[in-house]
Amino acid sequence: MKTVLAAAGPHPVGVAEGPAAAYVLTVVIPTFNERDNVPVLLARLGRTLGGVAWQIIVVDDDSPDGTASVVKAIAAADGRVSCLRRVGRRGLAGAVVEGIMAASAPIVAVIDADLQHDETLLPAMLEHLRADRADLVIGSRYLRPGAVALGLSPMRRAGSRLAAWLARRVLKTEVSDPVSGFFMVRRNVVEAVAPRLSSHGFKILFDIIASQPAPLRILELPYDFAQRRAGESKFDGRVAADYLSLVMARLTGDLIPPRAVMFGLVGASGLIVHLAVLRLCQGLGARFAAAQLIAALTAMTSNYLINNAVTYRDRRLAGAALLTGYLRFAGLCAIGLIANVAVAGLVHRLTPAWWLAGAAGALFGAAWNYVSTSVAVW
């Protein structure tokens, strides 16, 4: 066991009244396409938590494989199990927050359904919280040498360690696994900061810690990260991009929202696309004006499609809405370009610093594009 941080101001476990008093622990399980794993995990949890008054909430993101139906069949035979099926909403972070908000117990555990987390650690986690030794207990993959070797490929291990390193720099604490998906926390700790938590991405633990107004008392317990039993990992480039934008947002003290960071990154990629297409068109003999127009339209289209697929994937447009959204996006970005030039010209008249004028125009145009398109397009 590793004690990471000791701070004043404990958060004692309250005593619930009425029917909810029966539950000491709520286990929240976010799922997407885990129908083969969920029954196994629920059976394991039942055995592990013998003697504990528990409740399980499976939060399913409308899995096309029928995960919700499997859970509801189990829930019909055991009233301690329930399924919260989210329609039109996606994302592990949002699922976890909704599950915690629906919990009846004063203590909540979060565990993945892929059987890579060691559920036998839950009683020890619970004991530490009930004994008021901590506000948050984390199952860490990095306290025991080689504990993560079987569960992740070499590339995923490197990415996970980088994510943890970035999180520690932001949190300014030596938590070994601040991006773990396996932890137990006092419900009121999450409820106090719920409005600030991002509903996107996978690293909800990092967000919970980063959003606290005062340091939490944190303990870490080691476990061996197992191989996935069935199904596929949900990690991809979009998950990595979500995490980086969340880190940037927290570094700015939430001055810049995670979605705005992502929008800006997509805009930067558009500049690369623009220059590449411009060079290609000129190489094919096109005049500069024509090449510039083609490059600008290509970059704008690229930005729109990437934002639709990544930045606003929870509001993704499809079919006819994809085309009409593109037309609105183009029109609003044209206004942003005009505003960019106008602001840059105004600042340039006030100061001889050309770079300051250019930056002011670019920032104003980018802010307009983000705000206007988030409202009118997505």
N, C-alpha and C positions, 0 to 999 in steps of 0.2 A: 504494500500500500504506500502511496506517495501523497503527502500533504503538500498541496501546491501553494495555497494562499490562506492565511488566517486574517480575518478582518472582524472588526467590532460590528455589533448590530445583528445578532442572530435572528433568524426567521422561524419562530417556534411553530410546530405543527399544531394547527387548530383542531378542535373536536367538532365534527359535523353533527348536525341535528337532523332528526327525522330518518327516513329510509336510507339516505346516503351515509349515515353513520356506520353502516355495516361494512363499507369499503375502506380499507387502509391504503390500498395501492391500485392505481389505474395503469394498465399497460397499453400504450398507444402504438399501433403497428400501421405505418403507412404502406400501401400496396399499389402496385400496377403490374398486372400480368404475373401473379404469383399463386395461381390456383393450386399448383402441385405442392408448393412449399407451406402454404398457410395451415392446412390440417395437421401437418407434422409439427409445426411450431406451436400451435395451440395445445396439442397433446403434451408436448414437452413442458410448456408453461404450467399446465395443470399439475403435472408431477412435481415440478420444481417449487411451485408456490403452495404446496400443501401446508395447511395450518395458517395461511395468510388470507385475510378477507380481500379478495382481488376482483377486479373488473377489467375486461379487455375491450378496447374499442379499435376495430380495424377501420381505417380510413382509406377507402378505395377510390382511385381516380378514374372510375367508370371503365375498368379494365375490359377490353374486348374478349379476353379469354374466359370471362365468367367468374372471376375471383369473388365478386360480391355475392353471387348466388351460392357459392360454396360456403362462404362465411355465414350467410343467413340460414342455411340448412343446419349448420352447427349451432347457431344461436337459438334456433327453434327448440333445441333439446337442452340448452344451457343458458339461462337468463343472464348469466354474468358476462356473456359475450354479446357484442352488438356490432353492427356494420353501419358506418356512415359513408354512403355512396355519393361522391361529388360528381355532378354533371356540369360540364362546361367550365370546369376549373382543373388546373393541373399544377403539379409541383410538390415535391416532398416537403419543403419548408411550410407551405400553406397547409398541407395535410396534417402535419405534426401540430401546428398551432391550433387548427380547428379541433383536432382530437383532444388536446390539452384543455381547450376551452369547454369541451363537452364532458370532461372528467368529473366524477363525483368525489373521488378520494383526494385527500390533501397532498399526497405524494404521487408523482407520475413518472413512469419509466417509458423510454422510447427505445424500440428495438426494430431492426429491419426484419422483413419476412423471408429473406433469402438464406437463413440458417447459418450465416457467417459469424454472427455474434453468439457469445457463450451465455445462454440464458441461466445457467447454474450460478452465475455471478449475482443475480438479482437479490437473493436473500441477504447477502453481505452488504450490498448497496443500501438496501432498505434498513438494515440494522444501523448503519452509520447515520442515516438521516433521522431515524426515530430516536437515536441516542443524542441528537442535536450536535453531532460532530461536524456537520457540513450542511450547506444549502444545496450543493450540487455534487453528485458523484459520477465520474466518467469512467467508462470502460475503455482503457487505453491499449492500443495495439503496439505501443512503442516502449513500454516499460520493461518488457522481457525480450532479450535478444532473440531474433528469429521468429517472433510471435506472428508477424505479418507475412512470412515467406510463402505459406501455402495459399493464402487467400487472394493475393494480388500478383499479377505478372510483373516482371522487372520494370516495365514502363509505368504501370499503374503505381508501383511502390515509389518510384522516383517522383511521380506527380503528387502522390499523397504526402510525401515528406516535404515537398516544396510548398504545398498548400498549408501544411502545419507550420512551417517556418514563417510564411507570410502572416499567418494568423497571430503567431506569437509576437511578431514585430508590431502589429496593430494593437494587440491587447496588452502589451508590455508586461507579460507574465510568462512564466516558464511551464505552463501546462504542456505536457508532452503530446497530447492528441486533441487539440482544440477544434478539430473538424470531425471528431468521432460521431457516428450515428447511433451510438449506444450509450445512454446515460439515464440518470434518475435525478429528479429535481423536485423541489417543493412547488406545488402548483401556483402559489401566490407569487413566486419569483417571476414566472412567465406572465401571469396575468397583469402584473404591474407594468410590463413593457410591451405587451401584445400590440398596441397600436403602432409601435415603432418597428416591429419586426417585418422583414421582407417576406412576401409569400412566394418568392421565386427562388430557384436554386435548391441545392441539397445540403448546404452547410448551416443548418439551423442552430446547432450548438454554438458555433462561432458568433452568430448574430445575437443569441440570448446573452452570452457573456459580454459582448461588446456594447449592448444596449443598456446595461445596468448603470444606474446613477452612482452606485457605490460598489466596491469590490465584493464578490461573493466568497464565501468559505468553500473551497473546492478540494475534493479528494479524488485521486485517480487509483484505480485498481487494474492490475494487468490481466490480460486474457489472450488466448491464442486465436487469431483471426482465421476462421476455417474457409474451405473452398465452398463456392456456391453449389447447392445440391441440384437445382433445376432452374430453368429459365435463363434469361440473359441479363447482364449488367445494364443499368440505366445510364452509366457514365458515358458521355461523349463530349465533343468540342463545345456544345452549347452549355453543358454543365460547368465546364472550366471557365467559359466566358462569363457566365452568371456569377461565379465565385469571385473572379477578378473585379467585376464591377461592384460587387458588394463590399469587397475590401477597400476599393477606392472611395466608395461612399462613406464608409466608416472612418477612413483616414481624414476626410474633409469635415468630420463632425456632422455628417448627414446634410451638409450644405448642398451637395449634389446627389440627387437620388440615384440608386443603382441603375434604373432604366435610362436615366440621362447619360450615365457613364457609358452604358452599352451603345446608346445612340451615337455618342461621340466617337467611340471606337469604330463603329460601322462607317461613320463619316470619314474617318482617317483612311479606312480601307478603300473608300470611294476615290480618294485622292490618288492612291496607287493605281487603281483601275483607270482613272482619267489619264494619267501620264502615260501608262502603257498603251492605251488605245490611241492617244494622240501620236505617239511615236510610230505605232504601226501604220496609221493612216498616212502619215507623212512619208513613211518608207514606201508606201504603195503609190505615191505620187499625188496625193490629195493636197489641195491648197490649204494653208494654215487655217483660214476661217472655217472651211468645211470640216477639216479634221478636228478643230476645237469643238464645233457643234456636235459632231458624232461622239467625241470623247465625253462631253458633258452629259449628253443623253444616256450614254452607256453607263456612266458612273452613277447617275441619278437612278436609273433602273436597277442597278446592282444594289444601291443603298436601300431602295424600297423593298426589294425581294428579301434581302438579308434581314432587314428590320422586321419584316412580316414573319419570317421564319424563326428568328431568334429573339430580338428585343421584345416583340409583342406576340410571342407564340401562344400565349394564353388567350389572345384575342385575334388569332390568325384569320385573315380574310381568305376566302376561296370562291371559285366560280365567278359569277358576274361581279360580286363585291370586290374581288381582287382587281378587276379592271377599273371600276369606278373609284376605288381607293387610290389606284395609281394616278388617275387623272387629278384627284384632289391633292395628292402628294406633290405632283409636278407643279400645280398651280400655286400651292403654298410655298414651295421651295423657290419659285420664281419671285414671289414677293420678298422672301428672305434674301435673295440675291440683290434685289433693288435696295432693301434696307441696309444690307452690308455695304454697298457702295456709298449710300447716302451718309451713313454714320462715319465711315472711313474718311469721306470728304470733309465732313464737319470737324472731326478731330484734327485732320491735317491742317485746316485753316487756323486752328487754335495752337498748334505746336508743330515745330519743324521735324519732329521725330516720326519719320515715315513708318517705321516698324510698329510704333505705338498706334498710329492711325489704322494701319492694316489689321493689327490684332484686335482693336476695338470693333472694327467692322465685322471681322470674321466671328468674333464671340457673339455679337448682337445677332448676326444672321443665323448662327447655330442655335442660339437660344430661341429665336423665333421659330425656326424649323421644328425644334423639339416640342415646344409647347403647342404650337398650332396643329401639327400633325397628330400629336397624341390625343388631341381633343376631336379634331375633324376627320381623321382617317381611321384611327384605331379606338 
